[in-house]
Amino acid sequence: MPSNPEATAPRPGWPALDAARVHWRYQPAPDCLAGKVILVTGAGDGIGRVAAQTFALYGADVLLLGRTRGKLETVSDWITANTQTSPVIVPCDLELLDDTSAEALLEAVAEAYGRLDGILHNASLLGPKAPLAHYPTSAWNQVMRVNAFAPFLLTRTLLPALQMSPRASVVLTSSSVGRKARAYWGAYAVSKFALEGLMQIFADEYEHTGRIRFNSLNPGATRTAMRAAAYPGENPAGVDTPETRMDIHLYLFSDDSAHENGQAFDAREWTGARTRARD
Ligand SMILES: NC(=O)c1ccc[n+]([C@@H]2O[C@H](COP(=O)([O-])OP(=O)(O)OC[C@H]3O[C@@H](n4cnc5c(N)ncnc54)[C@H](OP(=O)(O)O)[C@@H]3O)[C@@H](O)[C@H]2O)c1
């Protein structure tokens, strides 16, 4: 039996919260994100897409940032059709993000909402899986720019909007190889180590305010395009879906986690991995 029948009730067109597939350790109130404004990067696909949909189902107005406009429009249409919230599309290639474009986003957010209640830094590039001895310079720079520099620049620039929220939450999506590196994971692993450091510094610097919390989250092996690229020989059916990672995402953006700061979370400790895919 689901622990929260309301949260796991089937929704039209989305079998995501199928009680048979999701073990809910956290019991989110159906309106736990009501009135919140949350920016999700990489919202067009994979974990970011499902997170944006889930946040909207629980009441948040989501800003959908991604580089492929068509994917963002599909997510936006779904949210508009299935929730009472108002999504906004933010087409943006994070590789090209600079002070000017980040400040333009801050101005738009401040004008439209007057504050920002959360950022899910989720967009990421895998890059080549190659030994460091042969790792290409251009790929290194690209992966580091998208995975580590853009989250820093976005967060730093959006701080004034986050500070206008009574309880803002910033979540940096990490990885197992960002906590214990492994051969051939190259810039991807290093970028995730950088994110963990970024999270710890922001968390320490804003601890005293009690208004903005910073945590990292390792989703663990999850059935997405990135996972398929990282493990091309793997049967996707043996990997947990993004939907099984949503209780921890909801927890980290709801006020229930207001006391969490500077923590490194692992989604599988929350949901219990359904499959045995290596991570
Ligand atoms: N899947 C896993 O097993 C796993 C395990 C551990 C950690 N993670 C982490 O979880 C997060 C989500 O991964 P995922 O598996 O959902 O990946 P995914 O399916 O590849 O989706 C990544 C998303 O990021 C977007 N993106 C990539 N580069 C971008 C850029 N330059 N500018 C803007 N958006 C960009 C992509 O946009 P397009 O759709 O337009 O390409 C896509 O929507 C990542 O941080 C990843 O490192 C995943």
The ligand as an ORCA input file, in Angstrom:
! r2SCAN-3c Opt
* xyz 0 1
  N      20.836      9.407    -15.081
  C      21.680      8.967    -14.158
  O      21.873      7.751    -13.992
  C      22.392      9.948    -13.277
  C      23.214      9.442    -12.238
  C      23.881     10.339    -11.409
  C      23.720     11.706    -11.607
  N      22.926     12.160    -12.632
  C      22.795     13.608    -12.784
  O      21.415     13.934    -12.865
  C      21.241     15.096    -13.671
  C      20.230     14.829    -14.752
  O      20.750     13.788    -15.563
  P      19.867     13.027    -16.651
  O      20.280     11.625    -16.589
  O      18.453     13.408    -16.516
  O      20.489     13.649    -17.988
  P      19.840     13.850    -19.440
  O      18.745     12.893    -19.656
  O      20.997     13.865    -20.374
  O      19.226     15.311    -19.334
  C      20.089     16.399    -19.137
  C      19.362     17.670    -19.409
  O      20.324     18.734    -19.333
  C      20.182     19.548    -20.470
  N      21.441     20.181    -20.867
  C      22.583     19.587    -21.222
  N      23.487     20.500    -21.588
  C      22.883     21.706    -21.461
  C      23.290     23.030    -21.719
  N      24.504     23.324    -22.230
  N      22.430     24.036    -21.488
  C      21.191     23.767    -21.008
  N      20.745     22.535    -20.766
  C      21.584     21.506    -20.999
  C      19.718     18.606    -21.555
  O      19.113     19.351    -22.601
  P      18.753     18.672    -24.021
  O      17.624     17.751    -23.728
  O      18.373     19.810    -24.852
  O      19.976     17.949    -24.449
  C      18.754     17.721    -20.802
  O      17.473     18.296    -20.735
  C      22.632     15.455    -14.203
  O      23.206     16.457    -13.403
  C      23.407     14.161    -14.044
  O      24.790     14.392    -13.915
  C      22.274     11.319    -13.460
*
